[in-house]
């Protein structure tokens, strides 16, 4: 059969390789093809970035400061500090009220706010009489006793509230009595400061304040701070 009589529809033999299908011409088809080609690369990149973020998170977590103290430990420490401060105030008030060194004479003799006792050489007996008949001194005595009573009562109320009060309540009653303690001891020390010359009338001129007077003034700010702390203190488990 000659070339002229071959069937027109028969495939022409050729030694060339088949051509690659052309790249899509439409934009949507082009984007789908590019996404299909880049999907594995994008997935690998996301996985690598996720691992890096995890490593950075672990590193930042390791660099975070550890919590200072648990809530229970902080509450226990605060209760211990407040109780120790209250006991210290009570000791200062007892010493200031009962000791005999509110005023020191030039010959190193001391005078308290209650009685002055002297020994008689002939009878070898002690003779005691009030330090002064001034009503202002009676006011000093009364306010010092009140400060002791208020502080002692505040301590008793604090212990009672500590074991019976509900969680989240405030120590209002204890704080109010401690503030009353501060006001009382401040009033007593102020009266003694103003009228000290009246109290020492008839004694050797000169002299200086004793340690009881200093302790009374020191008790005032401590009691005031303690009262404010009690008012803002909230009970926790």
Secondary structure, DSSP 8 states (H G I E B T S, - for coil): --GGGS-TTS----SS---------SHHHHHHHHHHHHHHHHHHHHHHHHHHHHHHHHHHHHHS---SS-HHHHHHHHHHHHHHHHHHHHHHHHHHHHSS-SEE-TTS-EE-SSEEEEE-TTT--EEEEES---HHHHHHHHHHHHHHHHHHHHHHHHHHHHHHS-TT-B-HHHHHHHHHHHHHHHHHHHHHHHSHHHHTTTS-S--EE-HHHHHHHHHHHHHHHHHHHHHH-B---
